[in-house]
Amino acid sequence: MRRRPMRRGPGLVGVAATTAVVAGTAGAVRGHQQKKAYEKQEMAEYEAQQQQMAMQEAAAQAAAQPAAPPAAAPVDTAAELQKLAQLQQAGVLTPEEFAAAKAKLLGI
């Protein structure tokens, strides 16, 4: 009677093939993770650069805009008319100058 050899495992070739598959898969996963991390870092740098450019542009626009003139103090029309009348009575203003100043003050 012939005895069949007992098989105990996959053998040397099978072990080598399994190791190659595992190593290849691990390498592919690692490469994918590195690529993903690199792309994420690149996107963060790009967004930071865009934000910085937007801030610089806003600062340049703010510097380019002329400053608003200071708000004029509210005019007391009655008091101004009295001053003009006093100047006319004192002879400083002619009746024509008084009329022109009065029209300008009243917005006529």
C-alpha distances in whole Angstrom, upper triangle without the diagonal:
4,6,10,13,15,18,21,24,26,26,28,30,30,32,34,35,35,38,40,40,41,44,45,46,48,50,51,52,54,55,56,58,60,61,62,64,66,67,68,70,71,73,74,76,77,79,80,82,83,85,86,88,89,91,92,94,95,97,98,99,101,103,104,106,109,110,112,116,117,118,122,123,125,128,131,133,136,136,136,138,141,140,141,144,145,145,147,149,149,150,147,145,147,147,145,142,142,142,139,137,138,136,133,133,133,130,133
4,6,9,12,15,18,21,23,22,25,26,26,28,31,31,32,34,36,37,38,40,42,43,44,46,47,48,50,52,53,55,56,58,59,61,62,64,65,67,68,69,71,73,74,75,77,79,80,81,83,84,86,88,89,90,92,94,95,96,98,100,101,102,106,107,109,112,114,115,118,120,122,125,128,130,133,133,133,135,138,137,138,141,142,141,144,146,146,147,143,142,144,144,142,139,139,139,136,134,135,133,130,130,130,127,130
4,6,9,12,15,18,20,19,22,24,24,25,28,29,29,32,33,34,35,37,39,40,41,43,45,46,47,49,50,52,54,55,56,58,60,61,62,64,65,67,68,70,71,73,74,76,77,79,80,82,83,85,86,88,89,91,92,94,95,97,98,100,103,104,106,110,111,112,116,117,119,122,125,127,130,130,130,133,135,134,135,138,139,139,141,143,143,144,141,139,141,141,139,137,137,136,133,131,132,130,127,127,127,125,127
4,6,9,12,15,16,16,19,20,20,22,25,25,26,28,30,31,32,34,35,36,38,40,41,42,44,46,47,48,50,52,53,54,56,57,59,60,62,63,65,67,68,69,71,72,74,75,77,78,80,81,83,84,86,87,89,90,92,93,94,96,100,101,102,106,107,108,112,114,115,119,122,123,127,127,126,129,131,131,131,135,136,135,137,140,140,140,137,136,138,138,136,133,133,132,129,128,128,127,124,123,123,121,124
4,6,9,12,14,13,16,18,18,19,22,23,23,25,27,28,29,31,33,34,35,37,39,40,41,43,44,46,47,49,50,52,53,55,56,58,59,61,62,64,65,67,68,70,71,73,74,76,77,79,80,81,83,85,86,87,89,91,92,94,97,98,100,104,105,106,110,111,113,116,119,121,124,124,124,127,129,128,129,132,133,133,135,138,138,138,135,133,135,135,133,131,131,130,127,126,126,125,122,121,121,119,122
4,6,9,12,12,15,17,16,17,20,21,21,23,26,26,27,29,31,32,33,35,37,37,39,41,42,43,45,47,48,49,51,53,54,56,57,59,60,62,63,64,66,68,69,70,72,74,75,76,78,79,81,82,84,85,87,88,90,91,95,96,98,101,102,103,107,109,110,114,117,119,122,122,121,124,126,126,127,130,131,130,132,135,135,136,132,131,133,133,131,128,128,128,125,123,124,122,119,119,119,117,119
4,6,8,9,12,14,13,14,17,18,18,20,22,23,23,26,27,28,29,32,33,34,36,38,39,40,42,43,44,46,48,49,50,52,54,55,56,58,59,61,62,64,65,67,68,70,71,73,74,76,77,79,80,82,83,85,86,88,91,92,94,98,99,100,104,105,107,110,113,115,118,118,118,121,123,122,123,126,127,127,129,132,131,132,129,127,129,129,127,125,125,124,121,120,120,118,116,115,115,113,116
4,7,8,11,13,12,12,16,17,16,18,21,21,21,24,26,26,27,30,31,32,33,36,37,38,40,41,42,44,46,47,48,50,52,53,54,56,57,59,60,62,63,65,66,68,69,71,72,74,75,77,78,80,81,83,84,86,89,90,92,95,96,98,101,103,104,108,111,113,116,116,116,118,121,120,121,124,125,124,127,129,129,130,126,125,127,127,125,123,123,122,119,118,118,117,114,113,113,111,114
4,6,9,11,9,9,12,13,12,14,17,17,18,20,22,23,24,26,28,28,30,32,33,34,36,38,39,40,42,44,44,46,48,49,50,52,54,55,57,58,60,61,63,64,66,67,69,70,71,73,75,76,77,79,80,82,86,86,88,92,93,94,98,100,101,105,107,109,113,113,112,115,117,116,117,121,122,121,123,126,126,126,123,122,124,124,122,119,119,119,116,114,115,113,110,109,110,108,110
4,7,7,5,6,10,10,10,12,14,15,16,18,19,20,22,24,25,26,28,30,31,32,34,35,36,38,40,41,42,44,46,47,48,50,52,53,55,56,57,59,61,62,63,65,67,68,69,71,72,74,75,77,78,80,84,84,86,90,91,92,96,98,99,103,106,108,111,111,110,113,116,115,116,119,120,119,121,124,124,124,121,120,122,122,120,117,117,117,114,112,113,111,108,108,108,106,108
4,6,5,6,9,10,11,12,14,16,17,18,20,21,23,24,26,27,29,30,32,33,35,36,38,39,41,42,44,45,47,48,50,51,53,54,56,57,59,60,62,63,65,66,68,69,71,72,73,75,77,78,79,81,85,86,88,91,92,94,98,99,101,105,107,109,113,113,112,115,117,116,117,120,121,120,123,126,125,126,122,121,123,123,121,119,119,118,115,114,114,113,110,109,110,107,110
4,5,5,6,9,10,11,12,14,16,16,18,20,21,22,24,26,27,28,30,32,33,34,36,37,39,41,42,43,45,47,48,49,51,53,54,55,57,58,60,61,63,64,66,67,69,70,71,73,75,76,77,79,83,84,86,90,91,92,96,98,100,103,106,108,111,111,111,114,116,115,116,119,120,119,121,124,124,124,121,120,122,122,120,117,117,117,114,112,113,111,108,108,108,106,109
4,5,5,6,9,10,11,12,14,15,16,18,20,21,22,24,26,27,29,30,31,33,35,36,37,39,41,42,43,45,47,48,49,51,52,54,55,57,58,60,61,63,64,65,67,69,70,72,73,75,76,78,81,82,85,88,90,91,95,97,98,102,105,107,110,110,109,112,114,114,114,117,118,118,120,123,122,123,119,118,120,120,118,115,116,115,112,110,111,110,106,106,107,104,107
4,5,5,6,9,10,11,12,14,15,17,18,20,21,23,24,26,27,29,30,32,33,35,36,38,39,41,42,44,45,47,48,50,51,53,54,56,57,58,60,62,63,64,66,68,69,70,72,73,75,77,80,81,83,87,88,89,93,95,97,100,103,105,108,108,108,110,113,112,112,116,117,116,118,121,121,121,118,117,119,119,116,114,114,113,110,109,110,108,105,105,105,103,105
4,5,5,6,9,10,11,12,14,15,16,18,20,21,22,24,26,27,28,30,32,33,34,36,37,39,40,42,43,45,46,48,49,51,52,54,55,57,58,60,61,63,64,66,67,69,70,72,73,75,79,79,81,85,86,88,91,93,95,98,101,103,107,107,106,109,111,110,111,114,115,114,116,119,119,119,116,115,117,117,115,112,113,112,109,107,108,107,103,103,104,101,104
4,6,5,6,9,10,10,12,14,15,16,18,20,21,22,24,26,27,28,30,31,33,34,36,37,39,40,42,43,45,46,48,49,51,52,54,55,57,58,60,61,63,64,65,67,69,70,71,73,77,78,80,84,85,86,90,92,94,97,100,102,106,105,105,108,110,109,110,113,114,113,115,118,118,118,115,113,116,116,113,111,111,111,108,106,107,105,102,102,102,100,103
4,5,5,6,9,10,11,12,14,15,16,18,20,21,23,24,26,27,29,30,31,33,35,36,37,39,41,42,43,45,47,48,49,51,53,54,55,57,58,60,61,63,64,66,67,69,70,72,75,77,79,82,84,85,89,91,92,96,99,101,104,104,103,106,108,108,108,111,113,112,114,117,116,117,113,112,114,114,112,109,110,109,106,104,105,103,100,100,101,98,101
4,5,5,6,9,10,11,12,14,15,17,18,20,21,23,24,26,27,29,30,32,33,35,36,38,39,41,42,44,45,47,48,50,51,53,54,56,57,58,60,62,63,64,66,68,69,71,74,75,77,81,82,83,87,89,90,94,97,99,102,102,101,104,107,106,106,110,111,110,112,115,115,115,112,111,113,113,110,108,108,107,104,103,104,102,99,99,99,97,99
4,5,5,6,8,10,11,12,14,15,16,18,20,21,22,24,26,27,28,30,32,33,34,36,37,39,40,42,43,45,46,48,49,51,52,54,55,57,58,60,61,63,64,66,67,69,72,73,75,79,80,82,86,87,89,93,96,98,101,101,100,103,105,104,105,108,109,108,111,113,113,113,110,109,111,111,109,106,107,106,103,101,102,101,98,97,98,95,98
4,6,5,6,8,10,10,12,14,15,16,18,20,21,22,24,26,27,28,30,31,33,34,36,37,39,40,42,43,45,46,48,49,51,52,54,55,57,58,59,61,63,64,65,67,71,72,74,78,79,81,84,86,88,91,94,96,100,100,99,102,104,103,104,107,108,107,109,112,112,112,109,107,109,110,107,105,105,105,102,100,101,99,96,96,96,94,97
4,5,5,6,9,10,11,12,14,15,16,18,20,21,22,24,26,27,29,30,31,33,35,36,37,39,41,42,43,45,47,48,49,51,52,54,55,57,58,60,61,63,64,66,69,70,72,76,77,79,83,85,86,90,93,94,98,98,97,100,102,101,102,105,106,105,107,110,110,111,107,106,108,108,106,103,103,103,100,98,99,97,94,94,94,92,95
4,5,5,6,9,10,11,12,14,15,17,18,20,21,23,24,26,27,29,30,32,33,35,36,38,39,41,42,44,45,47,48,50,51,52,54,56,57,58,60,61,63,65,68,69,71,75,76,77,81,83,84,88,91,93,96,96,95,98,101,100,100,104,105,104,106,109,109,109,106,104,107,107,105,102,102,102,99,97,98,96,93,93,93,91,93
4,5,5,6,9,10,10,12,14,15,16,18,20,21,22,24,26,27,28,30,32,33,34,36,37,39,40,42,43,45,46,48,49,51,52,54,55,57,58,60,61,63,67,67,70,73,74,76,80,82,83,87,90,92,95,95,94,97,99,98,99,103,103,102,105,108,107,108,104,103,105,105,103,101,101,100,97,96,96,95,92,91,92,90,93
4,5,5,6,9,10,10,12,14,15,16,18,20,21,22,24,26,27,29,30,32,33,35,36,37,39,41,42,43,45,47,48,49,51,53,54,55,57,58,59,61,65,66,68,72,73,75,78,81,82,86,89,91,94,94,93,96,98,97,98,101,102,101,103,106,106,106,103,102,104,104,101,99,99,99,96,94,95,93,90,90,90,88,91
4,5,5,6,9,10,11,12,14,15,16,18,20,21,23,24,26,27,29,30,31,33,35,36,37,39,41,42,43,45,47,48,49,51,52,54,55,57,58,60,64,65,66,70,71,73,77,79,80,84,87,88,92,92,91,94,96,95,96,99,100,99,101,104,104,105,101,100,102,102,100,97,97,97,94,92,93,91,88,88,88,86,89
4,5,5,6,9,10,11,12,14,15,16,18,20,21,22,24,26,27,29,30,32,33,35,36,38,39,41,42,44,45,46,48,49,51,52,54,55,57,59,62,63,65,69,70,71,75,77,79,82,85,87,90,90,90,92,95,94,94,98,99,98,100,103,103,103,100,99,101,101,99,96,96,96,93,91,92,90,87,87,87,85,88
4,5,5,6,9,10,10,12,14,15,16,18,20,21,22,24,26,27,28,30,32,33,34,36,37,39,40,42,43,45,47,48,49,51,52,54,55,57,61,62,64,67,69,70,74,76,78,81,84,86,90,89,89,91,94,93,93,97,98,97,99,102,101,102,98,97,99,100,97,95,95,94,91,90,91,89,86,86,86,84,87
4,5,5,6,9,10,11,12,14,15,16,18,20,21,22,24,26,27,29,30,31,33,35,36,37,39,41,42,43,45,47,48,49,51,52,53,55,59,60,62,66,67,69,72,74,76,80,83,84,88,88,87,90,92,91,92,95,96,95,97,100,100,100,97,96,98,98,95,93,93,93,89,88,89,87,84,84,84,82,85
4,5,5,6,9,10,10,12,14,15,16,18,20,21,23,24,26,27,29,30,31,33,35,36,37,39,41,42,43,45,46,48,49,51,52,54,58,58,60,64,65,67,70,72,74,77,80,82,86,86,85,88,90,89,90,93,94,93,95,98,98,98,95,94,96,96,94,91,91,91,88,86,87,85,82,82,82,80,83
4,5,5,6,9,10,11,12,14,15,16,18,20,21,23,24,26,27,29,30,32,33,35,36,38,39,41,42,44,45,47,48,49,51,53,56,57,59,63,64,66,69,71,73,76,79,81,85,85,84,87,89,88,89,92,93,92,94,97,97,97,94,93,95,95,93,90,90,90,87,85,86,85,81,81,82,79,82
4,5,5,6,9,10,10,12,14,15,16,18,20,21,22,24,26,27,28,30,32,33,35,36,37,39,41,42,43,45,47,48,49,51,55,56,58,61,63,64,68,70,72,75,79,81,84,84,83,86,88,87,87,91,92,91,93,96,96,96,92,91,93,94,91,89,89,89,85,84,85,83,80,80,80,78,81
4,5,5,6,9,10,11,12,14,15,16,18,20,21,22,24,26,27,29,30,31,33,35,36,37,39,41,42,43,45,46,48,49,53,54,56,60,61,63,66,68,70,73,76,78,82,82,81,84,86,85,86,89,90,89,91,94,94,94,91,89,91,92,89,87,87,86,83,82,83,81,78,78,78,76,78
4,5,5,6,9,10,10,12,14,15,17,18,20,21,23,24,26,27,29,30,32,33,35,36,38,39,41,42,43,45,46,48,52,52,54,58,59,61,65,66,68,72,75,77,80,80,79,82,84,83,84,87,88,87,90,92,92,93,89,88,90,90,88,85,86,85,82,80,81,80,77,76,77,75,77
4,5,5,6,9,10,11,12,14,15,16,18,20,21,22,24,26,27,29,30,32,33,34,36,38,39,41,42,43,45,47,50,51,53,57,58,60,64,66,67,71,74,76,79,79,78,81,83,82,83,86,87,86,88,91,91,91,88,87,89,89,87,84,85,84,81,79,80,79,76,75,76,74,77
4,5,5,6,9,10,10,12,14,15,16,18,20,21,22,24,26,27,28,30,31,33,35,36,37,39,41,42,43,45,49,50,52,55,57,59,62,64,66,70,73,75,78,78,77,80,82,81,81,85,86,85,87,90,90,90,86,85,87,87,85,83,83,82,79,78,79,77,74,74,74,72,75
4,5,5,6,9,10,11,12,14,15,17,18,20,21,23,24,26,27,29,30,31,33,35,36,37,39,41,42,44,47,48,50,54,55,56,60,62,64,67,70,72,76,76,75,78,80,79,80,83,84,83,85,88,88,88,85,83,86,86,83,81,81,81,78,76,77,75,72,72,72,70,73
4,5,5,6,9,10,11,12,14,15,17,18,20,21,23,24,26,27,29,30,32,33,35,36,38,39,41,42,46,47,49,52,53,55,59,61,63,66,69,71,74,74,73,76,79,77,78,82,82,82,84,87,86,87,83,82,84,85,82,80,80,80,77,75,76,74,71,71,71,69,72
4,5,5,6,9,10,11,12,14,15,16,18,20,21,22,24,26,27,28,30,32,33,35,36,37,39,41,44,45,48,51,53,54,58,60,62,65,69,70,74,74,73,76,78,77,77,81,82,80,83,86,85,85,82,81,83,83,81,78,79,78,75,74,75,73,70,70,71,68,71
4,5,5,6,9,10,10,12,14,15,16,18,20,21,22,24,26,27,28,30,31,33,34,36,37,39,43,44,46,49,51,52,56,58,60,63,67,68,72,72,71,74,76,75,75,79,80,79,81,84,84,84,80,79,81,81,79,76,77,76,73,72,72,71,68,68,68,66,69
4,5,5,6,9,10,11,12,14,15,17,18,20,21,23,24,26,27,29,30,32,33,35,36,38,41,42,44,48,49,50,54,56,58,61,64,66,70,70,69,72,74,73,74,77,78,77,79,82,82,82,79,78,80,80,78,75,75,75,72,70,71,69,66,66,66,64,67
4,5,5,6,9,10,11,12,14,15,17,18,20,21,23,24,26,27,29,30,32,33,35,36,40,41,43,46,48,49,53,55,57,61,64,66,69,69,68,71,73,72,72,76,77,76,78,81,80,81,77,76,79,79,77,74,74,74,71,69,70,69,65,65,66,64,67
4,5,5,6,9,10,10,12,14,15,16,18,20,21,22,24,26,27,28,30,31,33,35,38,39,42,45,47,49,52,55,56,60,63,65,68,68,67,70,72,71,71,75,76,75,77,80,79,80,76,75,77,77,75,72,73,72,69,68,69,67,64,64,65,62,65
4,5,5,6,9,10,10,12,14,15,16,18,20,21,22,24,26,27,28,30,31,33,37,38,40,43,45,46,50,52,54,57,61,62,66,66,65,67,70,69,69,73,74,73,75,78,78,78,74,73,75,75,73,70,71,70,67,66,66,65,62,62,62,60,63
4,5,5,6,9,10,11,12,14,15,17,18,20,21,23,24,26,27,29,30,32,35,36,38,42,43,44,48,50,52,56,59,61,64,64,63,66,68,67,68,71,72,71,73,76,76,76,73,72,74,74,72,69,69,69,66,64,65,64,60,60,61,59,62
4,5,5,6,9,10,11,12,14,15,16,18,20,21,22,24,26,27,28,30,34,35,37,41,42,44,48,50,52,55,58,60,64,63,62,65,68,66,67,70,71,70,72,75,75,75,71,70,73,73,71,68,68,68,65,63,64,63,60,60,61,58,61
4,5,5,6,9,10,11,12,14,15,16,18,20,21,22,24,26,27,29,32,33,36,39,41,43,46,49,51,54,57,59,62,62,61,64,66,65,65,69,70,69,71,74,74,74,70,69,71,71,69,66,67,66,63,62,63,61,58,58,59,56,59
4,5,5,6,9,10,10,12,14,15,16,18,20,21,22,24,26,27,31,32,34,37,39,40,44,46,48,51,55,56,60,60,59,61,64,63,63,67,68,67,69,72,71,72,68,67,69,69,67,64,65,64,61,60,60,59,56,56,56,54,57
4,5,5,6,9,10,11,12,14,15,17,18,20,21,23,24,26,29,30,32,36,37,39,43,45,47,50,53,55,59,58,57,60,63,61,62,65,66,65,67,70,70,70,67,66,68,68,66,63,64,63,60,59,60,58,55,55,56,53,57
4,5,5,6,9,10,11,12,14,15,16,18,20,21,22,24,28,29,31,35,37,39,42,45,47,50,53,55,59,58,57,60,62,61,61,65,66,64,67,70,69,69,66,65,67,67,65,62,63,63,59,58,59,57,54,54,55,53,56
4,5,5,6,9,10,10,12,14,15,16,18,20,21,23,26,27,30,33,35,37,40,43,45,48,51,53,56,56,55,58,60,59,59,63,64,63,65,68,67,68,64,63,65,65,63,60,61,60,57,55,57,55,52,52,53,50,53
4,5,5,6,9,10,11,12,14,15,16,18,20,21,25,25,28,31,33,34,38,40,42,45,49,51,54,54,53,56,58,57,57,61,62,61,63,66,65,66,62,61,63,64,61,59,59,59,56,54,55,53,50,50,51,48,51
4,5,5,6,9,10,11,12,14,15,16,18,20,23,24,27,30,32,34,37,40,42,45,48,50,54,53,52,55,57,56,56,60,61,60,62,65,64,64,61,60,62,63,61,58,58,58,55,53,54,53,50,49,51,48,51
4,5,5,6,9,10,10,12,14,15,16,18,22,23,26,29,31,33,37,39,42,45,48,50,53,53,51,54,57,55,56,59,60,59,61,64,63,63,60,59,61,61,59,56,57,57,53,52,53,52,48,48,49,47,50
4,5,5,6,9,10,10,12,14,15,17,20,21,23,27,29,31,34,37,39,42,45,47,50,50,49,52,54,53,53,57,58,57,59,62,61,61,58,57,59,59,57,54,54,54,51,49,50,49,46,46,47,44,47
4,5,5,6,9,10,10,12,14,16,19,19,22,25,27,29,32,35,37,40,43,45,49,48,47,50,52,51,51,55,56,55,57,60,59,60,56,55,57,58,56,53,53,53,50,48,49,48,45,44,45,43,46
4,5,5,6,9,10,10,12,14,18,19,21,25,27,29,32,35,37,40,44,46,49,48,47,50,52,51,51,55,55,54,56,59,59,59,55,54,56,57,55,52,53,53,49,48,49,48,44,44,46,43,46
4,5,5,6,9,10,10,12,16,18,20,24,26,28,31,34,36,39,43,44,48,47,46,49,51,50,50,53,54,53,55,58,58,57,54,53,55,55,53,50,51,51,47,46,47,46,42,42,44,41,44
4,5,5,6,9,10,11,14,15,17,21,23,25,28,31,33,36,39,41,45,44,43,46,48,47,47,51,52,50,52,56,55,55,52,51,53,53,51,48,49,48,45,43,45,43,40,40,41,39,42
4,5,5,6,9,10,13,14,16,20,22,24,27,30,32,35,39,41,44,43,42,45,47,46,46,50,50,49,51,54,54,54,50,49,52,52,50,47,48,48,45,43,44,43,40,39,41,39,42
4,5,5,6,9,12,13,16,20,22,24,28,31,33,36,39,41,44,44,42,45,47,46,46,50,50,49,51,54,53,53,50,49,51,51,49,46,47,47,44,42,44,42,39,39,40,38,41
4,5,5,6,10,12,14,18,20,22,26,29,31,33,37,38,42,42,40,43,45,44,44,47,48,47,49,52,52,51,48,47,49,49,47,44,45,44,41,40,41,40,36,36,38,35,38
4,5,5,8,9,12,15,17,19,23,26,28,31,34,36,39,39,37,40,43,41,41,45,46,45,47,50,49,49,46,45,47,47,45,42,43,43,40,38,39,38,35,34,36,34,37
4,6,8,9,12,15,17,20,23,26,29,31,35,36,40,39,37,40,43,41,41,45,45,44,46,49,48,48,45,44,46,47,45,42,42,43,39,38,39,38,35,35,36,34,37
4,6,9,12,15,18,20,23,26,29,31,35,36,40,39,37,40,42,41,40,44,45,43,45,48,48,48,44,43,45,46,43,40,41,41,38,36,38,37,33,34,35,33,36
4,6,9,12,15,17,20,23,25,28,31,33,36,36,34,37,39,38,38,41,42,41,42,46,45,45,42,40,42,43,41,38,38,38,35,33,35,34,30,30,32,29,32
4,6,9,12,14,17,20,23,25,29,30,34,33,31,34,36,34,34,38,39,37,39,42,42,42,38,37,39,40,37,34,35,35,32,30,32,31,27,27,29,27,30
4,6,9,11,14,18,20,23,26,28,31,30,29,32,34,32,32,36,37,35,38,41,40,40,37,36,38,39,37,34,34,34,31,29,31,30,26,26,28,26,30
4,6,8,11,14,17,19,23,24,28,27,26,29,31,30,30,33,34,33,35,38,38,38,35,34,36,36,34,31,31,32,29,26,28,27,23,23,25,23,26
4,6,8,12,14,17,20,22,25,24,22,25,28,26,26,30,31,29,32,35,34,34,31,30,32,33,31,28,28,29,26,23,25,24,21,20,22,21,24
4,6,9,12,14,18,20,23,22,21,24,26,24,25,29,29,28,31,33,33,33,30,29,32,33,31,28,28,28,26,23,24,24,21,20,22,21,24
4,6,9,11,15,17,20,20,18,22,24,22,23,27,27,27,29,32,32,32,29,28,31,31,30,27,26,27,24,21,22,22,19,17,19,18,22
4,6,8,12,14,17,16,15,18,20,19,20,23,24,23,25,28,28,29,26,25,27,27,26,23,22,23,21,18,19,19,16,14,16,16,19
4,6,9,12,15,14,13,16,18,17,18,21,22,22,24,27,27,28,25,24,27,27,27,24,22,23,22,18,18,19,17,14,16,16,20
4,7,9,12,12,11,14,16,16,17,20,21,21,23,26,26,28,25,24,26,26,26,23,21,22,20,17,17,17,15,12,13,14,18
4,6,9,8,8,11,13,13,14,16,18,18,20,22,23,24,22,20,23,22,22,19,17,18,17,14,13,14,12,9,11,12,16
4,6,5,6,9,10,11,12,14,16,17,19,20,21,23,21,20,22,22,22,20,17,18,18,14,13,15,14,10,11,13,16
4,5,5,6,9,10,11,12,14,15,16,18,20,21,20,18,20,19,19,17,14,14,15,12,10,11,11,7,8,11,13
4,5,5,6,9,10,11,12,14,15,16,18,20,19,18,20,18,19,18,14,15,16,13,11,13,13,10,10,14,15
4,5,5,6,9,10,11,12,14,15,17,19,17,17,19,18,20,17,14,16,17,13,12,15,15,11,12,16,18
4,5,5,6,9,10,11,12,14,15,17,15,14,16,16,17,14,11,13,13,10,9,12,11,8,10,13,15
4,5,5,6,9,10,10,12,14,15,14,13,14,13,14,13,9,10,12,9,7,10,11,8,9,13,14
4,5,5,6,9,10,10,12,14,14,13,15,14,16,14,11,13,15,12,10,14,14,12,13,17,18
4,5,5,6,9,10,10,12,11,11,14,14,16,13,10,13,14,11,11,14,14,12,14,17,18
4,5,5,6,9,10,11,9,8,10,10,12,9,7,9,11,8,8,11,12,10,12,15,16
4,5,5,6,9,10,10,9,10,10,12,11,7,10,12,10,9,13,14,13,14,17,18
4,5,5,6,9,9,9,11,12,15,13,10,13,15,13,13,16,17,15,17,20,21
4,5,5,6,5,6,9,10,13,10,8,12,13,11,12,16,16,15,17,20,20
4,5,5,6,4,6,7,10,9,7,10,12,11,11,15,16,15,17,20,19
4,5,8,8,9,9,13,12,10,13,16,14,14,18,19,18,20,23,23
4,6,8,10,12,15,13,12,15,17,16,16,20,21,20,22,24,25
4,5,7,9,12,11,10,14,15,15,16,19,20,20,22,24,24
4,7,10,12,9,10,13,14,13,15,18,18,18,20,22,23
4,7,8,6,6,10,10,10,11,14,15,15,17,19,19
4,5,5,6,9,10,11,12,14,15,16,18,20,19
4,6,5,6,9,10,10,12,14,15,16,18,17
4,5,5,6,9,10,11,12,14,15,16,15
4,5,5,6,8,10,11,12,14,15,14
4,5,5,6,9,10,10,12,14,13
4,6,5,6,9,10,10,12,11
4,5,5,6,9,10,10,9
4,5,5,6,9,10,10
4,5,5,6,8,8
4,5,5,6,5
4,6,5,6
4,6,8
4,6
4
